[in-house]
Amino acid sequence: MAYFILFVSLAFLLVYLFLILYYRSAWNSIDDYVLAEEKFSNKVTVIIPARNEEKNIGLCLESIMRQDFPKDQLQVIVIDDHSEDQTAEIVRKFAQKGVELIDLSSFIDQNINSYKKKAIEVAIAKSTGELIITTDADCIVPSLWLQTIVSFYNEEQAKLIAMPVAFSNNTSFLGIFQSLDFMVLQGITGASVEQGVHSMCNGANLAYSKEAFFAVDGFKGIDGIASGDDMLLMHKIAVRYPDDIHFLKSPDVVVETKPMDTLRSFFNQRIRWASKADKYDDKRIFAVLLIVYLFNFLLLAIPLGLAWYNPRFTFQFFGTTVIFSLAQWWVLLLIIKTWVEMRFLFPVAIFFNRAKLLWWFPLAQPFHILYTVIAGWLGKFGSYEWKQRKVK
């Protein structure tokens, strides 16, 4: 039994090392995009689904209004998803600046499982732009956001563009932890899209042609899943247009959003993300998630069992007898995991201008292992709350 645990954990370690170093190489191979100077003839529709976002929607719209982009080529649609606060009233104040407000309740006469997908679908039906860009109501976009996206879209003739997102509040340990964790996900997103190995993206910063959306029948077939308005749609588009999916690596398009402010809301968010794990048609994503989950599960299970079971291993290594315990092996696994993840994260953190946060990374490692196991399990067998709605 002891040697079985040793060899299984070693196998998972080697696969994990290969995976993370592969992502590092892929991230580093992405060229930083430099904005081209050109006149823009494309009309763009920015879609913002919003539910109970009175604290955020004003700042989000102000950042969009500050765009250095022709106003006659920009349409902004906020679709209010049954808000119970002042969200709609705040949006109406931007009507003179061209912001359009749609009431989702006018299009729904029964309970559904995916209000956000329905909101985006309704907004696209009302859109006039050839390029759809989605963001969230709690996001702030940089001033060259639209210019850079449209320039890249024209240059690459892209059908879908995934783009980076960063957390803005890094003052508490929970905020720092989320920023580090999210940077890992963003680095993997860029690496995966660059290599065409996974369909990964974030709806807080996503662009796709309206033509491509309708060509794949929009959210048809995935509209029964509560979330997944980003990655599940991306996979549908990638199947039809495998060579036209791109990641836009540029500091001029990094959208900033706030991390969850409580541990409960953080777990709700991560459980929601994990709940899609077995819904992906792209089975490569599920395979990677399973490897990561099982490796973290081993790293959690070994120390929990050490009080009852701490065998010693003996090996001959170039004529020298090497003896170590399971506890020592676990420490070595943890050190190697932390090292390889930091090697991957360093260039990603440089891109996001968050390199100083890496000092916290070793301290965050045990918490990351614990939350990965808990959130992964509850994502499959539990339920979560999203926008004041409970989802199973």
VENSULCOR-V411158 format. One record per helix or strand of 2 or more residues. SS is the DSSP state (h for helix, s for strand). FROM is the first residue (numbers start at 1). TO is the last residue. If there is no record, write none. Layout:
# VENSULCOR-V411158
ss = {SS:SS}
from = {FROM:FROM}
to = {TO:TO}
This chain:
# VENSULCOR-V411158
ss = {h:s:h:h:s:h:h:s:h:h:s:s:h:s:s:h:s:h:h:s:h:s:h:h:h:s:s:h:h:s:s}
from = {2:44:57:71:74:87:95:99:104:115:131:139:145:160:165:173:206:210:231:245:251:255:263:277:283:312:320:326:355:384:389}
to = {28:50:65:73:80:92:97:103:107:126:136:140:156:163:167:195:209:215:240:248:253:257:274:279:305:317:325:351:381:386:391}
